[in-house]
Amino acid sequence: MSVETVTILDGGMGRELLRIGAPFRQPEWSALALLESPGHVRQVHDAFVAAGADIITTNSYAVVPFHIGEERFAARGVELADLAGRLGREAVAAAGRPGVRLAGSLPPVFGSYRPDLFRPEEAARLFGPLVAGLAPHVDLWLAETQGSIPEARAARRAIGPEDTRPFWVSFTLDDSHPEDVEAGSRPAQVRSGETITEAAQAALELGASALLFNCSHAGVMEAAIREATAVFAELPAHARPAIGVYANAFAPHSHDHEPQANAELSDLRHDLDPPAYLAFARRWHDAGASIIGGCCGIGPDYIAALSSALRRPS
């Protein structure tokens, strides 16, 4: 492995804000720091850059009515998205090394892990303020934690065809039975039930330059990477989207109770320390991933471990 083969993403903003003592509560989640203490957001960005992240992501994930309420979203949605973009851009400018880029986070606007709540007729109204506020600042777009292909299509439409910046799409995977997926007795799939092959084909249709999988148990990622790699292998090398992964550190939960991400403070795994996460990352890279980072519960120490190990020839 070498620095040219792996792009390092940042980790989870919300849990890091909580860890460093930023204002943090439900339902605002990571948006509360934008409202009350933007300096903490900048502090987290700076920590991930210092840890070696090549891509940092705007703290716009919770700038949606689900978290900040319809009234505040209508009045301040563009303003808060603009602030999230400016804080990220300032961190990139202060990085002290070339090549650090800012991804504009476009979240699942009706709530995480709930593709059943998606309302296509309302999507443009909710994505619009995010795109408007972030557009002056970001280097690429990241539609992340998408629970279904229709969600991802709506995000792409909101950006518009005139915007030529790279578009990355990241799906969250069904991790109700991670052991079965890891063992190969159950296929990896998007939380909607759509297949990885369908998600990969959708990424191609949307012109995505990268297909990622995020905010899911680390054990379900490798199977998804391998299936997506197989789909893209049929294309000329120059036409293949990059493949990326950023798993969360949530403790496994009963498949009878799948929490809505960011609707409650999920327990974190105690066995997934930086060396254990790095072991997963090595498997992801071997399976075809060239973009690797972390999601909820993955802090700067994890990103430092990835940056150090995946950039050094081995």
TORLO-547150 format. One record per atom (N, C-alpha, C): x, y, z; residue in three letters. Coordinates in steps of 0.001 Angstrom, whole numbers, padded with zeros to 6 digits, always signed. Last residue first. Layout:
BEGIN
XYZAla
...
This chain:
BEGIN
+003628-001867+002849Ser
+003607-003041+003725Ser
+003593-004312+002902Ser
+004221+001635+002942Pro
+004315+000386+002216Pro
+004377-000795+003172Pro
+001887+003653+004602Arg
+003233+003108+004655Arg
+003291+001797+003868Arg
-000738+004370+004682Arg
+000125+005156+003815Arg
+001539+004574+003726Arg
-001939+002807+006541Leu
-002326+002600+005140Leu
-001499+003428+004167Leu
-000827+003624+009013Ala
-000629+002265+008514Ala
-000896+002130+007024Ala
-001469+006373+009345Ser
-000114+005878+009538Ser
+000106+004542+008857Ser
-004231+006458+008848Ser
-003304+007261+008056Ser
-001887+006728+008148Ser
-005253+004736+010838Leu
-005449+004442+009415Leu
-004403+005169+008577Leu
-004461+006119+013141Ala
-003992+004752+012917Ala
-004139+004363+011457Ala
-005854+008515+012793Ala
-004385+008535+012837Ala
-003821+007154+012583Ala
-008426+007554+013050Ile
-008003+008087+011758Ile
-006486+008177+011691Ile
-008429+006856+015757Tyr
-008648+005828+014750Tyr
-008124+006303+013389Tyr
-008084+009360+016914Asp
-007063+008326+017146Asp
-007212+007179+016154Asp
-010415+010793+016155Pro
-009127+011098+015531Pro
-008048+010048+015772Pro
-013036+008190+016260Gly
-012418+009481+016542Gly
-011075+009678+015876Gly
-015989+006832+015717Ile
-014615+006677+015225Ile
-013939+008043+015297Ile
-018599+007366+016373Gly
-017759+006716+017373Gly
-016324+006499+016950Gly
-019816+007204+013094Cys
-020139+007456+014503Cys
-019235+006658+015447Cys
-017142+006545+010845Cys
-018412+007216+011091Cys
-018598+007332+012609Cys
-014034+006793+008999Gly
-014879+006306+010082Gly
-016142+007123+010212Gly
-012406+005637+006033Gly
-012469+006532+007175Gly
-013358+005938+008236Gly
-011123+005237+002797Ile
-011416+004611+004089Ile
-011385+005663+005190Ile
-010957+004324-000466Ile
-011331+005465+000371Ile
-011783+004885+001706Ile
-010633+002000-001790Ser
-009502+002927-001852Ser
-009779+004222-001092Ser
-011486-001409-001612Ala
-011763-000039-001163Ala
-010499+000807-001231Ala
-010988-004097-002249Gly
-011177-003134-003328Gly
-011453-001709-002910Gly
-010153-005911-000395Ala
-011361-006253-001159Ala
-011640-005252-002275Ala
-008041-004650+000816Asp
-007750-005842+000017Asp
-008939-006230-000860Asp
-009522-002708+002200His
-008605-002317+001134His
-008302-003504+000228His
-010860-004329+004036Trp
-011617-003525+003080Trp
-010736-003115+001899Trp
-008700-005346+005482Arg
-009543-006268+004717Arg
-010350-005506+003671Arg
-007819-002978+006656Arg
-006918-003721+005772Arg
-007709-004700+004898Arg
-010032-002376+008242Ala
-009678-001502+007120Ala
-008738-002196+006145Ala
-009950-004355+010238Phe
-011058-004332+009270Phe
-010660-003536+008030Phe
-007597-003427+011453Ala
-007642-004774+010891Ala
-008792-004909+009887Ala
-008419-000921+012360Leu
-007416-000998+011301Leu
-007404-002386+010662Leu
-010063-001732+014436Tyr
-010657-001068+013284Tyr
-009696-001108+012092Tyr
-008130-002752+016160Ala
-009163-003645+015629Ala
-009828-003033+014400Ala
-006594-000432+016738Pro
-005987-001573+016039Pro
-007021-002534+015447Pro
-008706+001273+017961Pro
-008045+001593+016692Pro
-007340+000418+016019Pro
-011295-001077+019094Asp
-010321-000017+019318Asp
-009598+000271+018001Asp
-013826-002588+019593Leu
-013401-001997+018326Leu
-012497-000794+018596Leu
-014869-003508+021913Asp
-013845-004338+021295Asp
-013285-003721+020019Asp
-016915-002000+022738His
-015698-001900+023531His
-014547-002678+022898His
-019190-000062+020789Arg
-018478-001320+021021Arg
-017215-001068+021846Arg
-021550+002174+022291Leu
-020426+001896+021411Leu
-019774+000576+021783Leu
-025089+002678+022276Asp
-023866+002224+022933Asp
-022791+001958+021893Asp
-026723+005597+020975Ser
-026432+004167+020935Ser
-025135+003860+021667Ser
-028840+007799+021852Leu
-027393+007692+021976Leu
-027029+006218+022086Leu
-031287+008238+019254Glu
-030928+007905+020622Glu
-029429+007715+020671Glu
-031257+009138+016778Ala
-032498+009351+017511Ala
-032313+008996+018976Ala
-028973+008482+015409Asn
-029050+009835+015953Asn
-030389+010140+016612Asn
-030726+005993+013650Ala
-029442+006637+013919Ala
-029683+008071+014364Ala
-033142+004218+015284Gln
-032933+005214+014241Gln
-031661+005954+014591Gln
-032420+000802+016170Pro
-032629+002205+016496Pro
-032462+003090+015274Pro
-034125-002062+015863Glu
-033095-001319+015152Glu
-033311+000159+015412Glu
-035012-004733+017339His
-035040-003315+017696His
-033877-002632+017016His
-034642-007210+016375Asp
-036020-006860+016705Asp
-036159-005397+017091Asp
-032007-007559+016173His
-032696-007242+014930His
-034171-006954+015167His
-030164-005960+018749Ser
-031124-006984+018361Ser
-031821-006594+017080Ser
-026960-004653+017832His
-028268-004553+018466His
-029143-005701+018004His
-023497-004065+018448Pro
-024556-004798+017755Pro
-025852-004723+018543Pro
-022473-000689+019074Ala
-022576-002068+019527Ala
-023672-002777+018741Ala
-020973+001421+016635Phe
-022116+001052+017457Phe
-022050-000413+017857Phe
-019073+002623+015110Ala
-018606+001809+016234Ala
-019748+001418+017151Ala
-019385+002526+011487Asn
-019569+003104+012819Asn
-019048+002147+013883Asn
-017233+002825+008548Ala
-018141+002112+009451Ala
-018333+002893+010749Ala
-016780+003773+005514Tyr
-016559+004347+006846Tyr
-017640+003810+007774Tyr
-015349+003144+002344Val
-015998+002590+003536Val
-015728+003505+004717Val
-015479+003168-001301Gly
-015051+003618+000016Gly
-015888+003045+001140Gly
-014292+003033-004600Ile
-015125+002413-003574Ile
-014577+002797-002209Ile
-014530+004980-007619Ala
-013788+004493-006462Ala
-014773+003902-005454Ala
-016062+003892-010677Pro
-016064+004722-009469Pro
-015140+004122-008410Pro
-014494+003361-013746Arg
-014923+002731-012502Arg
-014946+003734-011355Arg
-013421+004307-016059Ala
-014847+004567-015827Ala
-015356+003994-014512Ala
-010842+003487-016337His
-011060+004917-016159His
-012511+005254-015828His
-011128+000700-016783Ala
-010569+001187-015519Ala
-010892+002657-015287Ala
-014284-000262-018160Pro
-012891+000164-018328Pro
-012394+000826-017044Pro
-016269-002643-016231Leu
-016070-001362-016901Leu
-014590-001125-017187Leu
-016448-004858-014693Glu
-016855-005010-016091Glu
-016615-003741-016900Glu
-015938-004065-012148Ala
-014856-004734-012877Ala
-015177-004905-014349Ala
-018240-003172-010945Phe
-017406-002181-011616Phe
-016295-002821-012445Phe
-019195-005585-009843Val
-019999-004830-010805Val
-019107-003894-011620Val
-017100-006248-008097Ala
-017426-007148-009197Ala
-018258-006442-010266Ala
-017268-004144-006279Thr
-016061-004299-007094Thr
-016334-005184-008294Thr
-019708-004759-005064Ala
-019586-003544-005876Ala
-018371-003624-006789Ala
-018941-007126-003747Glu
-020003-007155-004754Glu
-019934-005925-005656Glu
-016914-006212-002039Arg
-016612-007239-003039Arg
-017686-007276-004132Arg
-018298-004377-000423Ile
-017188-003934-001267Ile
-016930-004931-002381Ile
-020075-006088+000900Ala
-020581-005051+000011Ala
-019492-004563-000937Ala
-018306-007621+002414Ala
-019142-008279+001408Ala
-019688-007264+000413Ala
-017219-005655+004118Glu
-016373-006344+003141Glu
-017196-006997+002038Glu
-019266-004721+005877Met
-018734-003887+004803Met
-017987-004665+003730Met
-020174-005928+008114Val
-020978-006120+006899Val
-020350-005440+005684Val
-018524-005333+010304Gly
-018512-006683+009756Gly
-019283-006871+008471Gly
-019002-002758+011199Ala
-017801-003013+010395Ala
-017837-004368+009695Ala
-022307-001568+010852His
-021377-002439+011556His
-020195-002787+010645His
-022614+001732+009422Ser
-023069+000368+009622Ser
-021967-000393+010351Ser
-021877+004157+008150Cys
-022759+004126+009313Cys
-023422+002771+009485Cys
-021466+003339+004602Asn
-021126+003971+005878Asn
-022199+003728+006933Asn
-019910+002965+001515Phe
-020825+002341+002465Phe
-020449+002863+003846Phe
-019690+004592-001729Leu
-019220+004251-000397Leu
-020319+003559+000390Leu
-018483+005330-004850Leu
-019559+004632-004147Leu
-019005+004195-002809Leu
-017554+008123-006797Ala
-017227+007180-005722Ala
-018515+006610-005141Ala
-018599+009563-008796Ser
-017186+009216-008935Ser
-016711+008318-007814Ser
-021772+009060-010236Ala
-020959+009165-009020Ala
-019514+008787-009316Ala
-023769+009117-012143Gly
-022489+009734-012453Gly
-021588+009894-011245Gly
-026045+007734-011757Leu
-025999+009079-011187Leu
-024691+009799-011484Leu
-025438+005268-012836Glu
-026467+006081-013488Glu
-026409+007536-013023Glu
-023592+004379-010897Leu
-023161+004632-012270Leu
-024147+005541-012995Leu
-025288+004094-008721Ala
-024157+005021-008631Ala
-023642+005370-010022Ala
-026940+002057-009669Ala
-027496+003396-009469Ala
-026380+004427-009390Ala
-025144-000064-009599Gln
-025673+000366-010887Gln
-026273+001766-010793Gln
-024815-000206-006819Ala
-023666+000089-007677Ala
-024126+000569-009048Ala
-027406-000915-006032Ala
-026822+000342-005560Ala
-025638+000753-006434Ala
-027647-003415-007271Glu
-028553-002331-007651Glu
-027994-000972-007224Glu
-025629-004751-005840Thr
-025527-004612-007295Thr
-026430-003488-007788Thr
-026708-004712-003318Ile
-025495-003933-003565Ile
-025294-003742-005063Ile
-030324-004444-003380Thr
-029066-005166-003416Thr
-027888-004229-003631Thr
-032669-003147-000998Glu
-032087-003156-002336Glu
-030700-003793-002292Glu
-033399-002866+001595Gly
-033524-004199+001027Gly
-033003-004285-000392Gly
-032846-000473+002754Ser
-034138-000598+002081Ser
-034421-002015+001616Ser
-030207-000712+003500Arg
-031238-000849+004537Arg
-032645-000970+003957Arg
-028546-002820+001090Val
-028911-001493+001585Val
-030049-001667+002588Val
-026784-005844+001973Gln
-027792-005097+001238Gln
-028006-003740+001879Gln
-024980-008904+001815Ala
-025017-007495+002195Ala
-026084-006813+001362Ala
-026605-012081+002311Pro
-025950-011069+001476Pro
-025964-009694+002128Pro
-025620-014636+004531Arg
-026631-013628+004232Arg
-025960-012543+003387Arg
-023436-016188+004871Ser
-024721-016882+004816Ser
-025886-015932+004539Ser
-020981-014967+005250Gly
-021383-015274+003895Gly
-022708-015992+003760Gly
-020103-014017+007633Ala
-019871-015442+007373Ala
-020266-015848+005956Ala
-021022-011422+007510Glu
-019578-011640+007540Glu
-019238-013091+007219Glu
-023753-011901+007634Val
-023182-011271+006443Val
-021688-011545+006380Val
-023920-013032+010193Asp
-024325-013820+009033Asp
-023756-013235+007748Asp
-023084-010945+011822Glu
-022315-012182+011815Glu
-022644-013024+010593Glu
-025036-008943+011452Pro
-023690-008761+010911Pro
-022877-010046+010847Pro
-027946-008453+011144His
-027342-009784+011320His
-025897-009737+010821His
-028468-005792+010777Ser
-029211-006476+011836Ser
-028679-007875+012106Ser
-027473-003980+008979Asp
-026524-004681+009856Asp
-027229-005345+011028Asp
-027856-002767+005862Asp
-028580-003555+006865Asp
-027552-004315+007698Asp
-025929+000219+005313Leu
-026273-001175+005053Leu
-027071-001788+006202Leu
-026017+003316+003645Thr
-025935+002600+004908Thr
-026539+001210+004705Thr
-024131+004580+000890Phe
-025309+003885+001400Phe
-025027+003267+002767Phe
-023026+007451-000637Ser
-022714+006455+000383Ser
-023993+005884+000969Ser
-021657+009021-003442Val
-022872+008534-002791Val
-022495+007392-001848Val
-020201+011966-004660Trp
-020006+010680-004000Trp
-021315+010282-003339Trp
-019400+013930-007325Phe
-020534+013477-006524Phe
-020210+012100-005995Phe
-017243+016661-008071Pro
-017463+015221-007894Pro
-018649+014951-006975Pro
-018826+019481-009749Arg
-017956+018920-008712Arg
-018234+017429-008537Arg
-020533+020661-011517Thr
-019635+019627-012034Thr
-018667+019080-010994Thr
-023749+021629-011723Asp
-022653+021536-010756Asp
-021767+020362-011151Asp
-025810+021289-013483Glu
-024823+022321-013805Glu
-023618+022293-012859Glu
-027596+019443-012472Pro
-026650+018998-013503Pro
-025571+020023-013826Pro
-028063+019401-008871Gly
-028303+019942-010208Gly
-027227+019563-011208Gly
-028574+018782-006237Ile
-027316+019447-006586Ile
-027430+020094-007960Ile
-030996+017429-006406Ala
-030935+018706-005689Ala
-029661+019475-006008Ala
-030343+015060-007699Arg
-031170+016044-008389Arg
-031069+017413-007737Arg
-028924+013784-005629Arg
-028231+014167-006872Arg
-029029+015217-007638Arg
-030965+013384-003776Ala
-029816+014220-003432Ala
-029104+014698-004683Ala
-032596+011622-005205Ala
-033111+012936-004830Ala
-031978+013885-004466Ala
-030961+009380-005381Arg
-031343+010086-006613Arg
-031845+011496-006295Arg
-030875+008629-002701Ala
-029652+009061-003368Ala
-029967+009828-004644Ala
-033549+007872-002292Glu
-032956+008956-001513Glu
-031738+009523-002230Glu
-033765+005677-004115Pro
-034508+006912-004345Pro
-033991+008099-003542Pro
-032018+003790-002773Ile
-031616+004398-004040Ile
-032443+005647-004340Ile
-031709+004267+000775Ser
-032343+003694-000410Ser
-031824+004407-001642Ser
-030389+005518+002767Gly
-030998+004230+003089Gly
-031665+003561+001921Gly
-027325+007134+002992Gln
-028538+006994+002194Gln
-029107+005588+002411Gln
-025092+008113+004223Thr
-026064+007373+005029Thr
-027402+007256+004293Thr
-024639+011000+002042Glu
-024205+009924+002923Glu
-025345+009340+003747Glu
-023447+012509-000590Ala
-024768+012092-000125Ala
-024545+010846+000717Ala
-021134+014797-000904Leu
-021229+013464-000327Leu
-022647+013244+000182Leu
-019390+016721-003317Trp
-020650+016435-002626Trp
-020644+015000-002137Trp
-016428+018752-003036Leu
-017180+017632-003582Leu
-018437+017446-002749Leu
-015626+021112-001936Asp
-014886+020612-003096Asp
-015605+019460-003780Asp
-017647+023870-000708Val
-017205+022482-000750Val
-016477+022136-002042Val
-018630+026565-000649His
-017485+026165+000161His
-016887+024798-000163His
-020997+027307-001848Pro
-019834+028188-002007Pro
-018542+027632-001409Pro
-022812+025112-001084Ala
-022230+025220-002420Ala
-021028+026159-002528Ala
-024099+025172+001382Leu
-022802+024507+001272Leu
-022071+024827-000027Leu
-026521+026546+000983Gly
-025572+026995+001991Gly
-024179+026418+001820Gly
-027743+025091-001118Ala
-027497+026526-001246Ala
-026449+027021-000261Ala
-027936+022502-000021Val
-027124+022730-001213Val
-026780+024216-001346Val
-029687+023079+002122Leu
-028363+022496+002356Leu
-027442+022768+001172Leu
-032010+024067+000877Pro
-031211+024937+001751Pro
-029815+024389+002031Pro
-032748+021620-000711Gly
-032422+022924-001279Gly
-031602+023827-000383Gly
-033565+019386+000707Phe
-032185+019428+000221Phe
-031789+020838-000223Phe
-036225+020094+001191Leu
-035311+019880+002310Leu
-033850+019903+001878Leu
-037422+020352-001292Arg
-037569+021441-000307Arg
-036557+021305+000817Arg
-036896+017849-002430Ala
-036245+019042-002971Ala
-036305+020205-001988Ala
-038567+016083-000918Ala
-037112+016009-000839Ala
-036437+017291-001318Ala
-041269+015896-001161Glu
-040762+016857-000183Glu
-039241+016977-000214Glu
-041802+013896-002946Glu
-042387+015202-003234Glu
-041871+016288-002291Glu
-040643+011608-001813Pro
-039992+012272-002950Pro
-040527+013669-003231Pro
-040080+010795+001295Arg
-041188+011378+000548Arg
-040611+012179-000627Arg
-039125+008160+003405Phe
-038752+009027+002290Phe
-039989+009484+001519Phe
-039569+006321+005356Leu
-040113+007664+005576Leu
-039864+008608+004399Leu
-038188+004056+004695Asp
-039650+004006+004565Asp
-040298+005379+004752Asp
-035584+004467+005379Pro
-035958+004702+003984Pro
-037465+004678+003763Pro
-034209+005125+007981Arg
-035645+005020+007752Arg
-036002+005330+006297Arg
-031640+005727+008740Tyr
-032059+004323+008858Tyr
-033539+004117+008559Tyr
-032335+009135+009638Ser
-031427+008044+009311Ser
-032060+006677+009552Ser
-034608+011406+008150Gly
-034181+010619+009292Gly
-033368+009415+008866Gly
-035060+012795+005875Phe
-036250+012412+006637Phe
-035898+011568+007865Phe
-032655+013211+004570Val
-033336+014366+005129Val
-034604+014032+005914Val
-029650+011846+004898Pro
-031020+011392+004642Pro
-031976+012367+005327Pro
-027417+014641+004015Pro
-027867+013497+004803Pro
-029189+012935+004296Pro
-024683+015713+002517Leu
-026119+015737+002255Leu
-026691+014485+002907Leu
-021755+017409+003187Ser
-022630+016321+003627Ser
-024086+016612+003296Ser
-019193+018122+001111Gly
-020451+018670+001590Gly
-021425+017550+001915Gly
-015798+017822+001880Ala
-016985+017173+001335Ala
-018225+017797+001949Ala
-012786+019319+001163Leu
-013991+019421+001975Leu
-015161+018792+001238Leu
-009362+018121+001270Arg
-010568+018598+000592Arg
-011764+018548+001540Arg
-005889+018470+001100Val
-007038+018244+001974Val
-008267+018879+001317Val
-003748+019185-000575Gly
-004580+018046-000923Gly
-005751+017760-000019Gly
-000943+020157+001514Pro
-001786+020226+000324Pro
-002713+019008+000211Pro
-000992+021368+004864Arg
-000508+020400+003881Arg
-001461+020418+002690Arg
-002196+023137+006554Gly
-000741+023091+006559Gly
-000161+022024+005654Gly
-004882+023715+007108Ala
-004387+022339+007247Ala
-002870+022252+007271Ala
-006354+025986+006856Ala
-005346+025958+007923Ala
-004634+024617+008037Ala
-008139+025380+004865Ala
-007160+026438+004616Ala
-006030+026414+005632Ala
-009686+023459+006202Val
-008884+023065+005041Val
-007790+024091+004788Val
-010884+025099+008119Ala
-010008+024010+008551Ala
-009129+023522+007407Ala
-012421+026767+006485Glu
-011361+027341+007313Glu
-010378+026267+007765Glu
-014211+024885+005465Arg
-013265+025536+004557Arg
-012124+026171+005327Arg
-015679+024247+007782Gly
-014878+023233+007106Gly
-013836+023844+006193Gly
-016853+026730+008270Leu
-015986+026126+009283Leu
-015095+025043+008663Leu
-018392+027056+005933Arg
-017308+027985+006230Arg
-016338+027405+007250Arg
-020272+024950+006142Gly
-019329+024998+005040Gly
-018143+025897+005326Gly
-021643+025702+008450Ala
-020959+024408+008415Ala
-019918+024387+007299Ala
-022689+028148+007512Leu
-021733+028134+008619Leu
-020956+026828+008646Leu
-024430+027164+005543Asp
-023328+028048+005165Asp
-022257+028081+006256Asp
-026209+025792+007173Ala
-025425+025041+006198Ala
-024227+025866+005736Ala
-027258+027990+008573Leu
-026503+026967+009298Leu
-025667+026109+008353Leu
-028505+029431+006461Glu
-027484+030056+007315Glu
-026627+029008+008015Glu
-030401+027601+005534Val
-029319+028042+004650Val
-028169+028626+005466Val
-032013+027371+007938Gly
-031374+026237+007288Gly
-030202+026630+006407Gly
-033497+029247+009320Arg
-032045+029307+009433Arg
-031316+028181+008708Arg
-036253+028992+008841Ala
-035691+030316+009111Ala
-034174+030358+008966Ala
-036674+026270+008395Ala
-037165+027247+007424Ala
-036483+028601+007595Ala
-035539+025232+010749Phe
-034984+024872+009443Phe
-035409+025891+008388Phe
-037234+026250+012692Arg
-035839+026700+012662Arg
-035197+026378+011312Arg
-039592+024873+011945Glu
-039546+026333+012005Glu
-038121+026846+011922Glu
-038951+022099+012077Glu
-039376+022720+010818Glu
-039210+024244+010845Glu
-036005+021015+013842Gly
-037394+021451+013787Gly
-037710+022194+012494Gly
-033546+019860+013963Ile
-033646+021244+014438Ile
-035062+021792+014357Ile
-033989+017099+013199His
-033139+017471+014328His
-033407+018884+014846His
-035822+017024+011122Phe
-035838+015952+012108Phe
-035070+016340+013364Phe
-035038+019170+009428Pro
-036150+019327+010385Pro
-036219+018248+011443Pro
-031432+019457+009484Val
-032667+018974+008853Val
-033791+019105+009881Val
-028576+019304+010058Val
-029290+020523+009677Val
-030504+020125+008829Val
-027011+017135+010609Ala
-028211+017320+011436Ala
-028954+018620+011127Ala
-024924+017369+008744Tyr
-025754+016166+008765Tyr
-027065+016387+009523Tyr
-023059+019310+008544Ser
-024406+019665+008100Ser
-025375+018497+008203Ser
-020229+019732+008882Asn
-021130+019370+009976Asn
-022557+019834+009646Asn
-018447+018386+006073Thr
-019145+019474+006741Thr
-020097+018960+007824Thr
-015571+016385+006374Thr
-016971+016479+005964Thr
-017674+017571+006758Thr
-012342+016046+004883Ile
-013178+016305+006044Ile
-014575+016644+005548Ile
-009896+014025+003522Ile
-011229+014571+003295Ile
-011874+014831+004647Ile
-007581+013163+004600Asp
-007487+013863+003323Asp
-008801+014555+002977Asp
-006486+013028+007945Ala
-007596+012933+007003Ala
-007320+013760+005750Ala
-004559+013118+009961Gly
-004176+012632+008641Gly
-005294+012527+007633Gly
-004886+014376+012340Ala
-004763+012921+012382Ala
-004424+012322+011025Ala
-005331+016965+011560Ala
-004064+016651+012207Ala
-003817+015146+012268Ala
-007975+016630+010653Val
-006908+016993+009710Val
-005550+016635+010297Val
-009203+016070+013091Phe
-009185+015039+012048Phe
-008142+015356+010982Phe
-008789+018486+014446Ala
-008258+017242+015003Ala
-008193+016146+013947Ala
-010191+020307+012864Asp
-008737+020436+012989Asp
-008113+019146+013513Asp
-012840+019414+013309His
-012246+019383+011967His
-010718+019409+012063His
-012997+019990+016066Val
-013081+018604+015593Val
-012490+018484+014195Val
-012777+022789+016035Gln
-011817+021989+016791Gln
-011818+020536+016326Gln
-015057+023530+014607Arg
-013740+023765+014010Arg
-012677+022927+014720Arg
-016903+022832+016594Val
-016937+022164+015286Val
-015583+022314+014601Val
-016238+024623+018619His
-016055+023188+018846His
-016073+022400+017539His
-016994+027059+017502Gly
-015577+026777+017711Gly
-015299+025315+017978Gly
-019775+027170+017594Pro
-019117+026759+016349Pro
-017630+026448+016499Pro
-021939+026794+019718Ser
-020489+026821+019925Ser
-019749+026361+018666Ser
-024680+026923+019025Glu
-024221+027479+020299Glu
-022706+027594+020442Glu
-025207+025928+016459Leu
-026075+026947+017028Leu
-025435+027662+018215Leu
-023267+023982+016092Leu
-023376+025081+015125Leu
-024155+026247+015721Leu
-023953+022333+018233Ala
-022683+023060+018276Ala
-022658+024179+017244Ala
-026350+021258+017329Leu
-026369+022146+018488Leu
-025072+022942+018590Leu
-025935+019450+015314Ala
-026287+020818+014921Ala
-026251+021775+016102Ala
-025571+016963+016439Ser
-024367+017722+016113Ser
-024674+019148+015654Ser
-028630+017137+018188Trp
-027455+016314+017875Trp
-026275+017213+017520Trp
-031216+018021+018688Glu
-030365+018776+017759Glu
-029123+018019+017319Glu
-033003+016905+020471Pro
-032886+016277+019156Pro
-031873+016939+018228Pro
-030210+015738+022394Gln
-031272+015444+021447Gln
-032331+016549+021544Gln
-027096+017531+022653Arg
-028287+016910+023211Arg
-029216+016529+022065Arg
-024358+019417+023361Phe
-024790+018211+022646Phe
-025993+017619+023362Phe
-021613+021571+023323Pro
-023057+021448+023576Pro
-023623+020310+022723Pro
-018555+019656+023795Ala
-019367+020631+023079Ala
-020823+020518+023510Ala
-016745+017847+024918Gly
-017520+018719+025781Gly
-018303+019808+025090Gly
-015510+015953+023426Ile
-014700+017117+023807Ile
-015494+018139+024606Ile
-017542+014053+023006Arg
-016351+013683+023778Arg
-015569+014900+024250Arg
-019370+015404+021363Leu
-019764+014985+022705Leu
-018538+014727+023573Leu
-017796+015628+019070Leu
-018281+016832+019749Leu
-018674+016506+021186Leu
-017557+012918+018502Glu
-016361+013655+018878Glu
-016736+014976+019547Glu
-020154+012233+017802Arg
-019572+011649+019017Arg
-018303+012359+019449Arg
-020388+013886+015406Gly
-021260+013999+016570Gly
-020648+013463+017841Gly
-018360+013144+013471Met
-018411+014473+014075Met
-019189+014471+015386Met
-016330+010372+012907Gly
-017664+010834+013263Gly
-017651+012166+014002Gly
-013538+011085+010711Gly
-014385+010189+011491Gly
-015706+010844+011834Gly
-012303+011546+007305Asp
-012356+011845+008735Asp
-013234+010821+009442Asp
-010531+009370+004970Leu
-011635+010237+005384Leu
-011499+010598+006857Leu
-007840+008953+002882Ile
-008288+008840+004262Ile
-009384+009863+004537Ile
-007274+007014+000083Thr
-007698+008333+000539Thr
-008298+008164+001925Thr
-004719+005006-001163Val
-005765+005140-000155Val
-006019+006612+000162Val
-002684+005060-003033Thr
-003742+004074-003199Thr
-004884+004229-002221Thr
-000688+006854-002491Glu
-001469+007071-003694Glu
-002677+006152-003787Glu
+000597+005909-000264Val
-000290+007046-000082Val
-001173+007264-001295Val
+000367+002308-000600Ser
+001085+003576-000579Ser
+000080+004704-000473Ser
+000836-001195+000000Met
+000000+000000+000000Met
+000874+001250+000000Met
